Amino acid sequence: MSMNWTLTGQWNEERWAQARELYLQAFPSGAKPEHVIRRMFQREMCELHVGTDDSGPAAMALTGLSHDRQALLIDYLAIREDLRGQGWGVHLVNRIKERAADVQQAKGVIVEIEAEDNETNARRLSFWCRCGFMATDYVHQYIWVPEPYRALVCSFDPDHPLPASGRKLFGYINDFHRKAFSSR
């Protein structure tokens, strides 16, 4: 099976329509509202990665650079349920990492995952570790969502890594969310 990949840094109704269903299925309660995502594109702070196959939308990710352009944050990543476990998630993460290193000149990639101790989150953690990410010990509790979160990091150069401290990584993550949700 082959996958057709597209990338856009501008709001594109057609691309978003392809990604929307996957996005809402994967993040039913944790999805950013569409008007916030539109604003992120208006502020040039994100890119939308979409993979399609013969059956339609198959994979999506929403990514953005940190304010200092040192880190790429994977805000959301989803693979169509019938394709999970076939390597498409790893493939998409590798595409994102390659772009972050080669085109965007970032030091690495950061992602946050739910930190509650359950089977689903253990599978997610295992996936990200297989993709080369290192989990941090720090667990962050947002005031606006009930679930605790953990930051994971994948640095490209061991001599110039991103911080290994979860608290410092959440500095990047919180700045990104603050800018996304800010009405100014």
ZAMARGU-4260 file (C-alpha; in steps of 0.2 Angstrom, whole numbers, plus 5000, padded with zeros to 4 digits):
<rodrens>
0) 5000/5000/5000 | 5006/5017/4996 | 5003/5034/5005 | 5002/5051/4997 | 5009/5064/5008
5) 5005/5083/5008 | 5011/5097/5019 | 5004/5115/5021 | 5009/5129/5032 | 4993/5139/5026
10) 4975/5136/5031 | 4968/5125/5017 | 4950/5120/5018 | 4953/5104/5007 | 4968/5098/5017
15) 4959/5102/5034 | 4943/5092/5028 | 4955/5077/5024 | 4962/5078/5042 | 4947/5084/5052
20) 4939/5067/5054 | 4955/5058/5059 | 4958/5073/5071 | 4941/5072/5079 | 4941/5053/5081
25) 4958/5053/5089 | 4955/5068/5100 | 4937/5068/5104 | 4939/5078/5121 | 4956/5085/5119
30) 4955/5093/5101 | 4958/5112/5099 | 4943/5121/5092 | 4944/5124/5073 | 4945/5143/5075
35) 4960/5141/5086 | 4969/5130/5073 | 4964/5143/5059 | 4972/5156/5070 | 4988/5146/5072
40) 4989/5146/5053 | 4986/5164/5052 | 5000/5167/5064 | 5011/5155/5054 | 5014/5145/5069
45) 5009/5127/5062 | 5010/5115/5048 | 4997/5102/5043 | 5004/5085/5037 | 4991/5074/5029
50) 4993/5056/5022 | 4980/5049/5011 | 4978/5031/5003 | 4965/5023/4991 | 4952/5024/5005
55) 4955/5042/5009 | 4963/5051/5024 | 4974/5040/5033 | 4986/5050/5044 | 4988/5068/5050
60) 4999/5078/5061 | 4999/5096/5067 | 5016/5103/5071 | 5024/5120/5075 | 5041/5127/5080
65) 5044/5134/5097 | 5046/5153/5099 | 5065/5152/5098 | 5064/5139/5083 | 5075/5127/5093
70) 5061/5114/5095 | 5047/5107/5084 | 5032/5102/5094 | 5020/5089/5088 | 5004/5095/5094
75) 4993/5081/5087 | 4996/5065/5077 | 4983/5053/5072 | 4983/5037/5061 | 4967/5029/5054
80) 4962/5015/5066 | 4963/5001/5052 | 4981/5006/5048 | 4988/5007/5066 | 5002/4994/5069
85) 5008/4994/5051 | 5022/5007/5053 | 5013/5022/5046 | 5014/5032/5063 | 5033/5029/5064
90) 5034/5034/5045 | 5025/5050/5048 | 5035/5054/5064 | 5051/5051/5054 | 5046/5062/5040
95) 5042/5076/5053 | 5059/5073/5062 | 5068/5074/5045 | 5059/5090/5041 | 5063/5097/5058
100) 5081/5094/5057 | 5085/5097/5038 | 5073/5111/5033 | 5068/5119/5050 | 5085/5117/5058
105) 5078/5113/5075 | 5088/5104/5088 | 5074/5091/5091 | 5056/5087/5093 | 5045/5088/5108
110) 5028/5079/5111 | 5017/5078/5126 | 5006/5063/5130 | 4994/5059/5144 | 5003/5052/5159
115) 4989/5042/5168 | 4994/5024/5172 | 4984/5014/5160 | 4985/5002/5145 | 4982/5015/5132
120) 4994/5028/5138 | 5007/5014/5140 | 5005/5009/5121 | 5007/5028/5117 | 5023/5029/5127
125) 5030/5013/5119 | 5026/5020/5102 | 5035/5037/5105 | 5050/5028/5113 | 5051/5017/5097
130) 5051/5033/5087 | 5067/5038/5097 | 5059/5049/5110 | 5065/5049/5128 | 5051/5051/5142
135) 5054/5064/5156 | 5050/5060/5174 | 5041/5077/5177 | 5022/5075/5176 | 5013/5092/5172
140) 4995/5096/5178 | 4986/5108/5167 | 4972/5119/5176 | 4960/5117/5161 | 4961/5098/5158
145) 4959/5084/5171 | 4973/5073/5164 | 4991/5074/5169 | 5004/5075/5154 | 5022/5070/5152
150) 5034/5078/5139 | 5045/5067/5128 | 5060/5073/5118 | 5070/5068/5104 | 5086/5078/5102
155) 5095/5077/5085 | 5113/5081/5091 | 5119/5074/5108 | 5132/5088/5109 | 5118/5101/5107
160) 5102/5093/5114 | 5086/5100/5119 | 5083/5101/5138 | 5080/5084/5146 | 5070/5092/5160
165) 5052/5090/5158 | 5049/5106/5167 | 5059/5115/5154 | 5051/5106/5140 | 5034/5111/5146
170) 5040/5129/5145 | 5041/5126/5126 | 5024/5117/5126 | 5015/5130/5137 | 5022/5145/5126
175) 5016/5136/5111 | 4998/5133/5118 | 4998/5151/5125 | 5001/5158/5108 | 4989/5147/5100
180) 4975/5151/5112 | 4979/5170/5113 | 4966/5181/5105 | 4979/5194/5101
</rodrens>
